[in-house]
């Protein structure tokens, strides 16, 4: 059975005390990746000798042991640029070698983090299941031929296997939350604009988010404190919201009749038991409706936002249609059917739903729903790729359309050993509130991360 690897805090303690070192950590990571073989986690891993050399370079930096992420290994989803390394989007014919590193990733490197490689994904970041790749199809670490989830499939698997304590991924429609749910880890989609998306090949540029995957909330806090920063080159960039200073968290819970488990009785029973536990651990629960959220989610693929993907890929699609996997080609060409009037009609409908949702937040701080309503095997997805993918996004599609912040939180397993996950979400810039709720669910002590931001801000002023 798989088990998570050391946390960022544990790795830092080892490096700072001298009981371990970035080079010894690099060797451990290289050994683990080699032992796993071509299991669909990595597209371009850093070769062992280059990884060890990079670790040695970090050790030689002035004041190395004071770096916030001194020698901590991490992976990057292969839709995000790292200079000198190929960006493929799981399409070899599209691949290019990046000339510059995405600013958010560069902040990690400057903080002493050790880049380990580029992770697998659903091609062109289009999908939530992890099977849409020309490379080996990854499976969930829970086995049973369960899908890994996507599009950030390799990122989730690398963290769940303990190869790295965190990965940088993306989430447009659930691409960070769904694979986190299927691999028993934490997957956080911050509010749009808090982490720069410069250097990310867009899926839907107006909705894309950089995300972080870890095994605990404390690691999210450490990584986000480094990655966060307004970027004048990102037109969606904005500053973070306030820290949560309350005591009792108010949680909105949709009516049972509004929840969908697609006939999966074990998932339904387990989630309802989890909802009962929320009350016992101190959350103040309030009934609410999920309907406006789901109505917004239906706009993502049934509406004209699918056409936004053509902004980036239309020319390549016209020139090289055979370079696309058939299911990806079908989805993208479908975007050509929309007219300008369809775009405005959908925008007006979305604004109506945003107004309805905004009024709901007066009654509670966050909402809790399942991250996914059921699971699928690889064969089930390959047999019916569109319908199964739609079901996987039932609770995640609305997140960026409604400008929410959301996190997938592991909450155990079903009686037959499948991973369970709850999604906590809140309004834009309520990120610290959502993380506070997630930490309480995980029974993880959490102090305000303000000291992390203050320390980094002080370093940047020097």
FIKOLLUM-49505 format. One record per residue (C-alpha): x, y, z. Coordinates in nm, 4 decimals, padded with zeros to 6 digits. Layout:
<vomis>
+----------+----------+----------+
:       px :       py :       pz :
+----------+----------+----------+
:        X :        Y :        Z :
...
+----------+----------+----------+
</vomis>
This chain:
<vomis>
+----------+----------+----------+
:       px :       py :       pz :
+----------+----------+----------+
:  00.0000 :  00.0000 :  00.0000 :
:  00.1241 :  00.3487 : -00.0858 :
:  00.2074 :  00.6006 :  00.1816 :
:  00.2821 :  00.9731 :  00.1694 :
:  00.6432 :  01.0828 :  00.1821 :
:  00.7965 :  01.3391 :  00.4168 :
:  00.6307 :  01.6805 :  00.4413 :
:  00.8031 :  02.0053 :  00.3527 :
:  00.8549 :  02.0776 :  00.7222 :
:  01.0190 :  01.7395 :  00.7744 :
:  01.2482 :  01.7835 :  00.4752 :
:  01.3471 :  02.1341 :  00.5842 :
:  01.4190 :  02.0161 :  00.9386 :
:  01.6435 :  01.7433 :  00.8010 :
:  01.8325 :  01.9806 :  00.5717 :
:  01.8701 :  02.2554 :  00.8299 :
:  01.9904 :  02.0195 :  01.1035 :
:  02.2384 :  01.8436 :  00.8750 :
:  02.0853 :  01.5009 :  00.9289 :
:  01.9973 :  01.5169 :  00.5604 :
:  02.0866 :  01.7378 :  00.2670 :
:  01.9440 :  01.8504 : -00.0668 :
:  02.1744 :  01.6045 : -00.2452 :
:  02.0647 :  01.3105 : -00.0303 :
:  01.7021 :  01.4111 : -00.0829 :
:  01.7638 :  01.4366 : -00.4572 :
:  01.9115 :  01.0870 : -00.4570 :
:  01.6090 :  00.9506 : -00.2700 :
:  01.3713 :  01.1137 : -00.5170 :
:  01.5667 :  00.9874 : -00.8179 :
:  01.5685 :  00.6341 : -00.6754 :
:  01.1915 :  00.6446 : -00.6127 :
:  01.1170 :  00.7691 : -00.9633 :
:  01.3443 :  00.5072 : -01.1201 :
:  01.1857 :  00.2291 : -00.9159 :
:  00.8355 :  00.3341 : -01.0255 :
:  00.9306 :  00.3207 : -01.3925 :
:  00.7059 :  00.4454 : -01.6721 :
:  00.3852 :  00.4522 : -01.4676 :
:  00.2405 :  00.7671 : -01.6241 :
:  00.3478 :  01.0061 : -01.3488 :
:  00.6236 :  01.1967 : -01.5286 :
:  00.6629 :  01.3082 : -01.8889 :
:  01.0086 :  01.4649 : -01.8533 :
:  01.1896 :  01.3798 : -01.5310 :
:  01.5198 :  01.5520 : -01.4590 :
:  01.7962 :  01.2915 : -01.5153 :
:  01.9614 :  01.1727 : -01.1948 :
:  02.3000 :  01.3392 : -01.2495 :
:  02.1439 :  01.6734 : -01.3381 :
:  01.9175 :  01.6505 : -01.0351 :
:  02.2100 :  01.5831 : -00.8028 :
:  02.4064 :  01.8687 : -00.9594 :
:  02.1129 :  02.1069 : -00.9101 :
:  02.0861 :  01.9992 : -00.5463 :
:  02.4573 :  02.0600 : -00.4958 :
:  02.4222 :  02.4082 : -00.6474 :
:  02.1469 :  02.4907 : -00.3973 :
:  02.3726 :  02.3802 : -00.1124 :
:  02.6404 :  02.6252 : -00.2289 :
:  02.4195 :  02.9333 : -00.2336 :
:  02.4985 :  03.2026 :  00.0257 :
:  02.2734 :  03.1549 :  00.3283 :
:  02.1328 :  02.8389 :  00.1729 :
:  01.9897 :  02.6934 :  00.4932 :
:  01.7780 :  03.0032 :  00.5516 :
:  01.5988 :  02.9674 :  00.2171 :
:  01.2234 :  02.9085 :  00.2690 :
:  01.2246 :  02.5901 :  00.0579 :
:  01.5880 :  02.4849 :  00.0944 :
:  01.6328 :  02.1747 : -00.1201 :
:  01.2633 :  02.0782 : -00.1171 :
:  01.1836 :  01.8770 : -00.4342 :
:  00.8777 :  01.9531 : -00.6464 :
:  00.7202 :  01.8742 : -00.9826 :
:  00.5549 :  02.0981 : -01.2404 :
:  00.2583 :  02.0132 : -01.4603 :
:  00.3667 :  01.9952 : -01.8228 :
:  00.1582 :  02.2914 : -01.9319 :
:  00.3761 :  02.5325 : -01.7325 :
:  00.7090 :  02.6614 : -01.8630 :
:  01.0438 :  02.5867 : -01.6988 :
:  01.3356 :  02.7330 : -01.8936 :
:  01.5447 :  02.4763 : -02.0797 :
:  01.2829 :  02.2032 : -02.0488 :
:  01.0161 :  02.0953 : -02.2978 :
:  00.6542 :  02.1945 : -02.2494 :
:  00.4443 :  01.9308 : -02.4256 :
:  00.0841 :  01.9575 : -02.2994 :
:  00.0858 :  01.5801 : -02.3571 :
:  00.1064 :  01.6429 : -02.7337 :
:  00.4536 :  01.5639 : -02.8723 :
:  00.3872 :  01.7507 : -03.1965 :
:  00.3052 :  02.0680 : -03.0027 :
:  00.6118 :  02.0493 : -02.7763 :
:  00.8660 :  02.3301 : -02.7505 :
:  01.1594 :  02.4058 : -02.5215 :
:  01.0718 :  02.6926 : -02.2891 :
:  01.3005 :  02.9950 : -02.2983 :
:  01.1737 :  03.1467 : -01.9737 :
:  01.0406 :  03.0049 : -01.6484 :
:  00.6895 :  03.0904 : -01.5333 :
:  00.7295 :  03.3620 : -01.2655 :
:  00.5429 :  03.1599 : -01.0023 :
:  00.7785 :  02.8668 : -01.0561 :
:  01.0797 :  03.0977 : -01.0591 :
:  00.9822 :  03.2197 : -00.7127 :
:  01.0018 :  02.8589 : -00.5924 :
:  01.3443 :  02.8100 : -00.7490 :
:  01.4683 :  03.1356 : -00.5962 :
:  01.3442 :  03.0103 : -00.2585 :
:  01.5682 :  02.7048 : -00.2885 :
:  01.3175 :  02.4486 : -00.4154 :
:  01.4528 :  02.1640 : -00.6313 :
:  01.2831 :  02.1120 : -00.9689 :
:  01.2389 :  01.7376 : -01.0306 :
:  01.0553 :  01.7275 : -01.3640 :
:  00.7391 :  01.7804 : -01.5685 :
:  00.4316 :  01.5736 : -01.4848 :
:  00.1726 :  01.4030 : -01.7040 :
: -00.1672 :  01.5560 : -01.7837 :
: -00.4761 :  01.5199 : -01.9941 :
: -00.3787 :  01.6536 : -02.3359 :
: -00.4031 :  02.0330 : -02.3628 :
: -00.5298 :  02.0293 : -02.0028 :
: -00.8687 :  01.9216 : -02.1359 :
: -01.0282 :  01.6609 : -01.9128 :
: -01.0725 :  01.5496 : -01.5542 :
: -00.9910 :  01.1801 : -01.5790 :
: -00.6205 :  01.1343 : -01.6625 :
: -00.6701 :  00.8932 : -01.9544 :
: -00.6358 :  01.1549 : -02.2297 :
: -00.2634 :  01.1250 : -02.2834 :
: -00.0376 :  00.9602 : -02.5440 :
:  00.1956 :  00.8617 : -02.2603 :
:  00.1262 :  00.5756 : -02.0166 :
: -00.2112 :  00.6245 : -01.8476 :
: -00.1591 :  00.6789 : -01.4729 :
: -00.3763 :  00.4950 : -01.2218 :
: -00.4871 :  00.6069 : -00.8781 :
: -00.2527 :  00.5063 : -00.5979 :
: -00.5530 :  00.3230 : -00.4522 :
: -00.5269 :  00.0639 : -00.7290 :
: -00.8248 : -00.1384 : -00.8539 :
: -00.7630 :  00.0129 : -01.2020 :
: -00.9172 :  00.3390 : -01.0777 :
: -00.8447 :  00.6447 : -01.2870 :
: -00.5916 :  00.8917 : -01.1521 :
: -00.8058 :  01.1918 : -01.2375 :
: -00.6965 :  01.4867 : -01.4450 :
: -00.5961 :  01.6977 : -01.6024 :
: -00.3219 :  01.7284 : -01.3378 :
: -00.2882 :  01.3516 : -01.3133 :
:  00.0865 :  01.3150 : -01.2805 :
:  00.1127 :  01.5958 : -01.0258 :
: -00.1355 :  01.4278 : -00.7932 :
:  00.0256 :  01.0879 : -00.8308 :
:  00.3771 :  01.2210 : -00.7637 :
:  00.2632 :  01.3710 : -00.4324 :
:  00.0518 :  01.0706 : -00.3333 :
:  00.3423 :  00.8346 : -00.3983 :
:  00.5647 :  01.0480 : -00.1763 :
:  00.8115 :  01.1191 : -00.4547 :
:  00.7779 :  01.4928 : -00.3903 :
:  00.5972 :  01.6803 : -00.1118 :
:  00.4298 :  01.9240 : -00.3524 :
:  00.3536 :  01.9831 : -00.7163 :
:  00.2512 :  02.2900 : -00.9099 :
: -00.0531 :  02.2167 : -01.1238 :
: -00.3538 :  02.3942 : -01.2744 :
: -00.7300 :  02.3977 : -01.2260 :
: -00.9708 :  02.5410 : -01.4808 :
: -01.2686 :  02.3093 : -01.4310 :
: -01.1481 :  02.0869 : -01.1466 :
: -00.8141 :  01.9723 : -01.2866 :
: -00.6385 :  02.0107 : -00.9519 :
: -00.9195 :  01.9023 : -00.7213 :
: -01.0400 :  01.5876 : -00.8984 :
: -00.7011 :  01.4062 : -00.9180 :
: -00.6302 :  01.5113 : -00.5586 :
: -00.9588 :  01.3465 : -00.4582 :
: -00.8762 :  01.0260 : -00.6438 :
: -00.5326 :  00.9988 : -00.4810 :
: -00.6100 :  01.0922 : -00.1227 :
: -00.4193 :  01.4214 : -00.1073 :
: -00.4948 :  01.7917 : -00.0682 :
: -00.5550 :  01.9934 : -00.3848 :
: -00.6122 :  02.3672 : -00.3514 :
: -00.7401 :  02.6049 : -00.6189 :
: -00.6736 :  02.9562 : -00.4894 :
: -00.8794 :  03.2524 : -00.5975 :
: -00.8009 :  03.3402 : -00.9572 :
: -00.5131 :  03.5831 : -00.9877 :
: -00.3371 :  03.5170 : -00.6578 :
: -00.0709 :  03.3097 : -00.8329 :
:  00.0531 :  03.4452 : -01.1640 :
: -00.0473 :  03.2432 : -01.4705 :
:  00.2233 :  03.3966 : -01.6901 :
:  00.4151 :  03.1046 : -01.8391 :
:  00.1126 :  02.8754 : -01.8308 :
: -00.0150 :  02.7657 : -02.1714 :
: -00.3821 :  02.8635 : -02.1383 :
: -00.6734 :  02.6243 : -02.1454 :
: -00.9352 :  02.8957 : -02.0831 :
: -00.7338 :  03.2051 : -02.0031 :
: -01.0146 :  03.3865 : -01.8220 :
: -01.0657 :  03.0874 : -01.5896 :
: -00.7217 :  02.9280 : -01.5481 :
: -00.5637 :  02.8963 : -01.2045 :
: -00.2253 :  02.7774 : -01.0878 :
: -00.2810 :  02.5278 : -00.8054 :
: -00.0812 :  02.3443 : -00.5439 :
: -00.1020 :  01.9783 : -00.4376 :
:  00.0367 :  01.8549 : -00.1055 :
: -00.0390 :  01.6059 :  00.1709 :
: -00.1302 :  01.8704 :  00.4322 :
: -00.2474 :  02.2292 :  00.4705 :
:  00.0765 :  02.3399 :  00.6394 :
:  00.2657 :  02.2590 :  00.3198 :
:  00.0142 :  02.4590 :  00.1173 :
:  00.0770 :  02.7589 :  00.3409 :
:  00.4539 :  02.7357 :  00.2936 :
:  00.4352 :  02.7022 : -00.0846 :
:  00.1704 :  02.9684 : -00.1341 :
:  00.3658 :  03.2198 :  00.0738 :
:  00.6469 :  03.1822 : -00.1818 :
:  00.4384 :  03.1659 : -00.5006 :
:  00.2003 :  03.4479 : -00.4153 :
:  00.2680 :  03.7932 : -00.5540 :
:  00.0906 :  04.0425 : -00.7795 :
:  00.2261 :  04.0254 : -01.1348 :
:  00.1867 :  04.3324 : -01.3601 :
:  00.2196 :  04.1033 : -01.6625 :
: -00.0869 :  03.9011 : -01.5605 :
: -00.4055 :  04.1022 : -01.6291 :
: -00.6000 :  03.8825 : -01.3837 :
: -00.3491 :  03.9320 : -01.1006 :
: -00.4776 :  04.0618 : -00.7664 :
: -00.3810 :  04.0738 : -00.4007 :
: -00.4836 :  03.8158 : -00.1451 :
: -00.7709 :  03.8689 :  00.0947 :
: -00.7588 :  03.8999 :  00.4754 :
: -00.6569 :  03.6273 :  00.7172 :
: -00.9420 :  03.4505 :  00.8919 :
: -00.9690 :  03.5686 :  01.2495 :
: -01.2975 :  03.4148 :  01.3601 :
: -01.3601 :  03.1195 :  01.5862 :
: -01.6702 :  02.9305 :  01.4762 :
: -01.6859 :  02.8596 :  01.1061 :
: -02.0294 :  02.8677 :  00.9461 :
: -02.0740 :  02.5958 :  00.6850 :
: -02.3442 :  02.5845 :  00.4223 :
: -02.4732 :  02.2341 :  00.3489 :
: -02.6966 :  02.1701 :  00.0455 :
: -03.0078 :  01.9635 :  00.0868 :
: -02.9581 :  01.5904 :  00.0492 :
: -03.1902 :  01.5856 : -00.2534 :
: -02.9545 :  01.8280 : -00.4328 :
: -02.6511 :  01.6005 : -00.3994 :
: -02.5669 :  01.3590 : -00.6803 :
: -02.3753 :  01.0336 : -00.6340 :
: -02.4679 :  00.8716 : -00.9669 :
: -02.6066 :  00.5588 : -00.8009 :
: -02.2975 :  00.5048 : -00.5822 :
: -02.4583 :  00.4162 : -00.2475 :
: -02.1254 :  00.3700 : -00.0693 :
: -02.0114 :  00.7187 : -00.1647 :
: -02.3436 :  00.8653 : -00.0555 :
: -02.3427 :  00.6896 :  00.2821 :
: -01.9844 :  00.7894 :  00.3508 :
: -02.0419 :  01.1532 :  00.2631 :
: -02.3508 :  01.1786 :  00.4795 :
: -02.1578 :  01.0318 :  00.7725 :
: -01.8902 :  01.2954 :  00.7123 :
: -02.1533 :  01.5714 :  00.7202 :
: -02.2630 :  01.4494 :  01.0623 :
: -01.9018 :  01.4703 :  01.1782 :
: -01.8787 :  01.8351 :  01.0744 :
: -02.1232 :  01.9273 :  01.3457 :
: -01.9387 :  01.7237 :  01.6062 :
: -01.6054 :  01.8951 :  01.5388 :
: -01.7439 :  02.2436 :  01.5887 :
: -01.8734 :  02.3743 :  01.2571 :
: -02.2026 :  02.5649 :  01.2641 :
: -02.4004 :  02.4073 :  00.9807 :
: -02.6667 :  02.5937 :  00.7833 :
: -02.8915 :  02.4522 :  00.5101 :
: -02.8581 :  02.6127 :  00.1684 :
: -02.9085 :  02.5439 : -00.2009 :
: -02.6541 :  02.4160 : -00.4516 :
: -02.8774 :  02.4939 : -00.7491 :
: -02.7211 :  02.8237 : -00.8664 :
: -02.3736 :  02.6695 : -00.8445 :
: -02.4720 :  02.3700 : -01.0553 :
: -02.6498 :  02.5941 : -01.3060 :
: -02.3271 :  02.7905 : -01.3500 :
: -02.1275 :  02.4683 : -01.3906 :
: -02.3478 :  02.3617 : -01.6801 :
: -02.2332 :  02.6670 : -01.8738 :
: -01.8706 :  02.5568 : -01.8848 :
: -01.8922 :  02.2895 : -02.1531 :
: -02.2523 :  02.3370 : -02.2694 :
: -02.1824 :  02.7073 : -02.3157 :
: -01.9361 :  02.9124 : -02.5192 :
: -01.6438 :  02.8904 : -02.2757 :
: -01.5290 :  02.5793 : -02.4592 :
: -01.4634 :  02.8107 : -02.7538 :
: -01.2092 :  03.0030 : -02.5445 :
: -00.9765 :  02.7038 : -02.5741 :
: -00.9542 :  02.7775 : -02.9459 :
: -00.7911 :  03.1142 : -02.8754 :
: -00.4710 :  02.9237 : -02.8019 :
: -00.5060 :  02.6106 : -03.0145 :
: -00.7251 :  02.6909 : -03.3175 :
: -00.4396 :  02.7507 : -03.5613 :
: -00.2532 :  02.4376 : -03.4526 :
: -00.5790 :  02.2388 : -03.4669 :
: -00.6421 :  02.3545 : -03.8234 :
: -00.2876 :  02.2706 : -03.9325 :
: -00.2329 :  01.9473 : -03.7380 :
: -00.5694 :  01.7888 : -03.6490 :
: -00.4162 :  01.4415 : -03.6324 :
: -00.1810 :  01.5565 : -03.3543 :
: -00.4796 :  01.5691 : -03.1181 :
: -00.6290 :  01.2706 : -02.9433 :
: -00.9757 :  01.2062 : -03.0962 :
: -01.1693 :  01.3019 : -02.7823 :
: -00.9716 :  01.6274 : -02.7451 :
: -01.0207 :  01.7105 : -03.1116 :
: -01.3956 :  01.6515 : -03.0726 :
: -01.4198 :  01.8839 : -02.7732 :
: -01.2168 :  02.1656 : -02.9269 :
: -01.3844 :  02.1604 : -03.2682 :
: -01.7171 :  02.1757 : -03.0857 :
: -01.6241 :  02.5248 : -02.9760 :
: -01.6574 :  02.6506 : -03.3325 :
: -02.0361 :  02.6216 : -03.3258 :
: -02.0891 :  02.9197 : -03.0958 :
: -02.1879 :  03.2656 : -03.2212 :
: -02.1148 :  03.6028 : -03.0636 :
: -02.4737 :  03.6234 : -02.9400 :
: -02.4233 :  03.2919 : -02.7574 :
: -02.1296 :  03.4407 : -02.5698 :
: -02.3244 :  03.7453 : -02.4527 :
: -02.6284 :  03.5381 : -02.3585 :
: -02.4121 :  03.3071 : -02.1483 :
: -02.2282 :  03.5981 : -01.9850 :
: -02.5580 :  03.7572 : -01.8848 :
: -02.6843 :  03.4276 : -01.7425 :
: -02.3619 :  03.3792 : -01.5502 :
: -02.3841 :  03.7286 : -01.4037 :
: -02.7363 :  03.6520 : -01.2785 :
: -02.6060 :  03.3377 : -01.1093 :
: -02.3085 :  03.5230 : -00.9602 :
: -02.5490 :  03.7711 : -00.8027 :
: -02.7570 :  03.4909 : -00.6527 :
: -02.4494 :  03.3190 : -00.5151 :
: -02.3122 :  03.6442 : -00.3705 :
: -02.6235 :  03.6796 : -00.1552 :
: -02.5767 :  03.3297 : -00.0125 :
: -02.2408 :  03.4151 :  00.1447 :
: -02.4128 :  03.6394 :  00.3996 :
: -02.5418 :  03.3262 :  00.5752 :
: -02.2213 :  03.1213 :  00.6000 :
: -01.8463 :  03.1367 :  00.5435 :
: -01.7840 :  02.8272 :  00.3313 :
: -01.9764 :  02.5446 :  00.1697 :
: -01.8981 :  02.1728 :  00.1763 :
: -01.9913 :  01.9181 : -00.0903 :
: -01.8282 :  01.5997 : -00.2248 :
: -01.5298 :  01.6694 : -00.4496 :
: -01.6504 :  01.3877 : -00.6759 :
: -01.9722 :  01.1885 : -00.6538 :
: -01.8287 :  00.8530 : -00.7594 :
: -01.5217 :  00.6887 : -00.9123 :
: -01.4495 :  00.5154 : -01.2427 :
: -01.2016 :  00.2633 : -01.3722 :
: -00.9806 :  00.3371 : -01.6704 :
: -01.1860 :  00.0992 : -01.8859 :
: -01.5115 :  00.2708 : -01.7870 :
: -01.3763 :  00.6100 : -01.8902 :
: -01.2325 :  00.4864 : -02.2177 :
: -01.5673 :  00.3261 : -02.3019 :
: -01.7627 :  00.6507 : -02.2405 :
: -01.5145 :  00.9397 : -02.2169 :
: -01.7494 :  01.2386 : -02.2353 :
: -02.0232 :  01.1237 : -01.9958 :
: -01.7858 :  00.9974 : -01.7282 :
: -01.5795 :  01.3152 : -01.7479 :
: -01.8926 :  01.5281 : -01.7038 :
: -01.9850 :  01.3354 : -01.3890 :
: -01.6365 :  01.3886 : -01.2463 :
: -01.6786 :  01.7649 : -01.2845 :
: -02.0277 :  01.7834 : -01.1360 :
: -01.9066 :  01.9614 : -00.8199 :
: -01.6025 :  02.1397 : -00.9648 :
: -01.7046 :  02.2948 : -01.2977 :
: -01.8615 :  02.6013 : -01.1374 :
: -01.5586 :  02.7027 : -00.9298 :
: -01.3813 :  02.9497 : -01.1569 :
: -01.6929 :  03.0664 : -01.3407 :
: -01.8264 :  03.1886 : -01.0047 :
: -01.4858 :  03.3176 : -00.8913 :
: -01.4541 :  03.0861 : -00.5924 :
: -01.1638 :  02.9470 : -00.3948 :
: -01.1823 :  02.5719 : -00.3284 :
: -00.9892 :  02.2828 : -00.1806 :
: -01.0226 :  01.9039 : -00.2036 :
: -00.9741 :  01.7427 :  00.1378 :
: -00.9226 :  01.3651 :  00.1872 :
: -01.1732 :  01.2241 :  00.4375 :
: -01.1077 :  00.8484 :  00.4300 :
: -01.2084 :  00.5554 :  00.2149 :
: -01.5253 :  00.3637 :  00.1350 :
: -01.5847 :  00.0134 :  00.2672 :
: -01.4374 : -00.1238 : -00.0564 :
: -01.1242 :  00.0906 : -00.0349 :
: -01.1958 :  00.3804 : -00.2705 :
: -01.0780 :  00.7310 : -00.1773 :
: -01.3248 :  00.9838 : -00.0368 :
: -01.2835 :  01.3586 : -00.0605 :
: -01.4811 :  01.6638 :  00.0465 :
: -01.4600 :  01.9981 : -00.1271 :
: -01.4604 :  02.3145 :  00.0829 :
: -01.5208 :  02.6333 : -00.1126 :
: -01.5872 :  02.9987 : -00.0504 :
: -01.6075 :  03.3342 : -00.2279 :
: -01.3146 :  03.5017 : -00.3979 :
: -01.0323 :  03.6027 : -00.1619 :
: -01.1698 :  03.3934 :  00.1255 :
: -00.8728 :  03.1634 :  00.0748 :
: -00.7506 :  03.1710 :  00.4330 :
: -01.0999 :  03.0897 :  00.5603 :
: -01.1220 :  02.7900 :  00.3277 :
: -00.7769 :  02.6678 :  00.4325 :
: -00.8716 :  02.7089 :  00.7984 :
: -01.1797 :  02.4930 :  00.7452 :
: -00.9749 :  02.2298 :  00.5612 :
: -00.7200 :  02.2143 :  00.8433 :
: -00.9965 :  02.1622 :  01.0993 :
: -01.1445 :  01.8791 :  00.8956 :
: -00.8015 :  01.7167 :  00.8819 :
: -00.7531 :  01.7811 :  01.2562 :
: -00.4384 :  01.9673 :  01.1606 :
: -00.3222 :  02.2477 :  01.3925 :
: -00.2873 :  02.5685 :  01.1944 :
: -00.1542 :  02.9030 :  01.2993 :
: -00.2095 :  03.2112 :  01.0884 :
:  00.0410 :  03.1982 :  00.8009 :
:  00.0882 :  03.5749 :  00.8220 :
:  00.4410 :  03.5271 :  00.9598 :
:  00.5380 :  03.3396 :  00.6419 :
:  00.4255 :  03.6278 :  00.4215 :
:  00.5905 :  03.8834 :  00.6486 :
:  00.9237 :  03.7005 :  00.6456 :
:  00.9253 :  03.6743 :  00.2679 :
:  00.8200 :  04.0358 :  00.2248 :
:  01.1084 :  04.1426 :  00.4469 :
:  01.3545 :  03.9395 :  00.2363 :
:  01.2227 :  04.1015 : -00.0840 :
:  01.2681 :  04.4521 :  00.0609 :
:  01.6365 :  04.3880 :  00.1304 :
+----------+----------+----------+
</vomis>
